[in-house]
Amino acid sequence: MKKLTFLWMGLLVFASIPSRAGLLEAQGMLELRLGDLPVIATRGDATDPGLAGGTHHAIDASVFQSTHVFPSSLFSESTSLNGVRVSFTNATGSFSGAGTGIMPIVGKARLTVLNGLATLTIPLDAIGAGGPVNPLRPTEANVRSGSTSGVTHKITGARFTTGQVQVRGVTTSNPVCFDNPSQCQDGGGSLPNTVNTVTLTGYDNRSGANHNGRIQYVSPVRVGTSVTGIGAAFAVLTIDVVPEPTSGWLLATGAAALAALGWRRRRLPR
């Protein structure tokens, strides 16, 4: 009986300990959505105390890493794009409590075009590296461009946000519009072309005192070459925040289990 009394006294003491819930873990997933190609997704540990407080938080470099080669069968009907290989990781990420952040994607995309006549190497570090979010236009500062074998390319990126983003000026025909937009119909010229706007929206579904739940950041990317036209892509960072139970609750639960075990043993026939 004395053992049982001591156990219940311990339960009361543990339950009265003031404690503060912290962050147990935050599992993250980084996706690259490149037009109509299958999504590239990689997971990593995104734990940071700021997530539990709903304030500024950070993500370590190289948490997310992936190398992916798309099968040639995906491009069998394409006369301009014949293969894509993507290899990337993340630089250090810094996100504010206001729902925006910067986390450059470090890596390269290799595009095989014109039935293998040229291979374009496009740096990805414009993605998530800052700059205006919406509207996304190629005249903005966060642009990487180059030329290989007479084929030019340009990639425009922006910061991450939990709001809505758009990639404007997406063309599905007449790649000449990439270098000479004024010659196409939407630029006042006579050449026909199809121009679209692609939209994606992030969100922050965290709630409660510990801000547990899911937060999704999106970053728009505008990718264009002089042979394939202009396409839309997105980097999507999803973080699931799991709160840590209070230390007092854990101790109380353990003490209660021990007390119940002691009570059960006392009732068993000897």
N, C-alpha and C positions, 0 to 999 in steps of 0.2 A: 504493500500500500504506500509506503514511503517513496519507493521508486516512481510510482505513478504520480504522486503529488509533486515530486521534483520535476517530472517531465512536463506537467501542465504549468507549473510555475515558469519553466523555461519558455514554453509557448507564449505566455503572456509577456515575458520580457522581450523576446524576439519581435513580437508583433508591435511592441511599442517603440522600437528603434526607428528614429526618423531616417528615411532613405529617399533617394531620388532615382527615378527610372532613367536609365541611360540607353545608349544605342548598342544593341547586341550585334547586329550586322546589317549591311546593305548590299544586296546582290545586284550587280549591274549587268546590262546587256547593251552592247553597241552594235548597231546595224548600219550597213551601207545599202541603200536602195538605189540601184543604178537603172533607171528607166524601167523597161519591162523584164529585165533579167531577174533571176531568182535572188532573193535577199541574202546578203552575207551577214551572218550574226556570230558574235563572239561574246562570251561571258567573262566576268571578272569580279573581284571584291572591290566595291565602291564605298566601303565603310568610312565614315568621317563623323565626328561628334556634332558638327554643324547641322547635319540632317535631322537629328533628334530635336534640335532647338529651333528648326525652321529658319535658320540664319544662313550666312555665308558658309559654303562648304567647298572642299577641294577633293580632287581625285588624283592619285599618284600617276606618274608616267608609266607607260608599258603595262597597265592593268589589262588592257584589251589588245590582243594580237591575232592576226589571221593572214593566211595566204590562200588564195582561191583561184583556181583556173576553171573558167566556164567551158563546158564541152563544146566541141566544134559543131555538134548537131543543132545548137541553139542559133547558129548563124547560117544555116544551110540555104536559106532563102535570101540572104543579104548579099548584095553585089558590092557593098562598100566596106562594111564592118565584118571581119571574118574570125576574130578571136579577141578575148579579153582575159588578162591575168592581173589580179589585184593583190598587193601585199601591203599591210599597214599595221601600225600600232598607234597609241595615243600619246601626245605630250601631256604635261601637267595640266589639269583642268581646274578652273576657278569659277565658281558659280555663286551668284548673289541670292539673297532671300527674295528678291523682286522677280525671279523667274527668268533670268538671262545668265549666260555664262560663255566662257571661252575655253575651248579644249581642241587645239589643232590636231588634225589627223596626219600623222607622219607616215609617208609611204609613197608608192608609185602604182600607177595603172599603166599596163602595156597593152596597147591596142594594135591589132594586126588589121590593116586596111588594104583595099584594092587587090584582093586575092594574094596577099603576101608581098606585094611590091614595096610596102613601107610598114615599119613598126614604130608607133608613136609612144614615147615614154612621158607620161603626164604626172607631175608631182601633185600630191594630194594635200599639201600643207595649207592650202587656202581654205580648206573645209574646217569650219568651226573656229577660225582664227580671228574673228572680229569683223567689224564693219557693220553697216546698216543691215537690218533683217528684211525689211519690206518697204518698197519694192526692190527686187533683186535685178540689177541691170549691169551689163558688162562694163559700163563706164565707171563703176565704183572702184575704190582703191585696192580692194582685196582680190587681185587678179594674178594668175600665173599663165604665161603664154609662151609659145615657142614654135619651132618649125623643124620638120624632118622630111628630107627628100621632097621638098616642095609642098608638103602638107602641113598646114598651120593648125594649131590647137589653142584653146583658151579655156581656162576654168575659173569661175568666179564663186567665191564662198562668202559666208556670213557667220555671225555668232549663233550660239544655241539659244533657244527660247522655249517657254512653255505656251506661248501664244501661237497665232496663225502665221504661217509663212507662205510665200508664193515664189514660183519661178516663172517669169514672164518671157515672152518671145521665143517659146519653144517651136521649132520648125520641124515638120515631118516631110518636107519635100524641098527641092531646089537648094542644095547646100551653098550655092553662090550667095545666098542671103546671109551666110555667116560672115563673109568678108565684105560684102557690098549690100548692106540692108536697104540702101536707098533705091536699088534697082528692082526691089520686090514690091508687091502690091501694098503691103502694110507700111512700107517706107515711102510710098508715093510713086514707085516705079511700075513697070508693066509686067514683070515676071510673076507668074502665079506662085503662091506658096501658102502653106497652112500654118497659122500661128496659134498656139495654145497657151493657156496659163494653167499651171499645175499647183494645187494647194494642199497643204498638210497642216494639221493643228496638233500642238502638244497639250499637256495638261498637268495639273498638280492636284492629285486626289488625296494628299496626306491630310490627316485630321487628328484631333485630340491634343492633349497636352504634350505628347511626345512626338507628334507629327509623323505617326506611322502611316504607311500606305504606299502608294505608287506615284512617282513623278516621272514625266516623260518630256525630255527636251528634244527639239527638232532643229535642224540646221539645213537651209536650202543650198543647193549647189547647181550651178549652170555650167554645163559642159558642152563645148562645141568644137568641131573640126571642119575644115574646108571641104571634106568629102562626105561627112555624115550629117551635117547640119547641126542644130542646137538641141540638146536633150536636157531633161530635168533629172536631178538626183537628190537624195536626202541622206543626211546622217541622223540617226535616231538613237538617243541615249535614254534607256529606261532603267530606273532605280527603284527597287523594292526595299522599303525601310521596315525593319522588324525591331520593335522596342524590346528592351531587356526588362524582365520583371524586377521589381524592387528587391533589394537584398533582404529587407525585413520579411517580405512575402515568402521568399525562398526559405529563410530560416524557420519561419512559422510553419510552413508546409512540411518541412523535414521533421520538426518537433512533433507535429500532430501525428505524422506517420509512426514515429517511435512510440508515442503515447498509446496509439491504437494497438500497436503490436504488443505492448506491455499489458494492456487490458485483456487482449485475446489470450495471451499466455496464462494470465491469472485465472481465467475461466476454464481452461482446459483441465480435464480430470487427470489426476496424477496416478 
